[in-house]
């Protein structure tokens, strides 16, 4: 028994001597002669080696034919027919005809008699956190300086309508001749206004969206995300509200010139992961998540004129499909109270 005990001790000593020979600064003939600093260094190095590197989330997106549009892999992999996104999605490089042969015009509240439009004309709305670059993006889309830009966040505090009209349409004829409306919504998260005004402003924005959704005019909301920051908690709260309201929406990343491609892909993948969870929740598990997020992620930069044409094509598709939806929509529009707009008592 003593022989077994000493053989075990000898084996342990030999293993420690071999280990000490591989550690710089330790003498092999005196395996236990080391300073406290060396022992701490040995401990830290051994614990560092044992830590597994953080695993990156899986890439759940594909790039389309455009380098500035990504699509969720869940939309492609679970499609009814085979789709090659790099060959069939966002292949156009020229402006759509609706943008080439038309022009945008700002519509003041007085032209609508301070009432929201009730004509069956499709609408898309742009929403985002204050200072996300919404006004600059709208100016790029309309090819005019229609939206007021400011270095001070929270300047836009009322709903603004921009109508897309055929070039030869006169101002007097234009109210019911619009191809579609782009709506500039007040930003959320910050406003240089008193607290009561901010609360009323946010409540009125939600009331406005609910009214336009119930009428069937609002086809989609383009929610803007700063590429430098990604999805924040307030952004996800807004997305959750849009899901509950039953409003289709698409994520648009702004200011992409301020970050590298790795950051762009990271943020776009986070967005696609959210769509992936909604989509597979319905397909694989039968869970009705009521998700209304679109599968595409648009990457834009107004300074570099990046992703603007792709976004025009997306809006053109919304206007085109919206006309068919509104023609087929059988709803007593008088049952929805027409809201007051731009005039405060």
Secondary structure, 3 states (H helix, E strand, C coil): CHHHHHHHHHHHHHHHHHHHHCCCCCCCCCCCCCCHHHHHHHHHHHHHHHCCCCCCCCCCEEECCCCCEEEEHHHHHCCCCCCCHHHHCCCCCCCCHHHHCEEEEEECHHHHCCECCCCCCCEEEEEEECCCCHHHHHHHHHCCCCCCCCCCCCCCCCCEEEEEEECCCCCCCCCCCCCEEEEECCCECCCCCCHHHHHHHHHHHHHHHHHHHHHCCEEEEEEEEECCCCCCHHHHHHHHHHHHHCCCEEEEEECHHHCCHHHHHHHHHHHHHHHHHHHHHHHCCCCCCCCCEEEEEEECECCCCECHHHHHHHHHHHHHHHHHHHHHCCCCHHHCCCCECCCCC
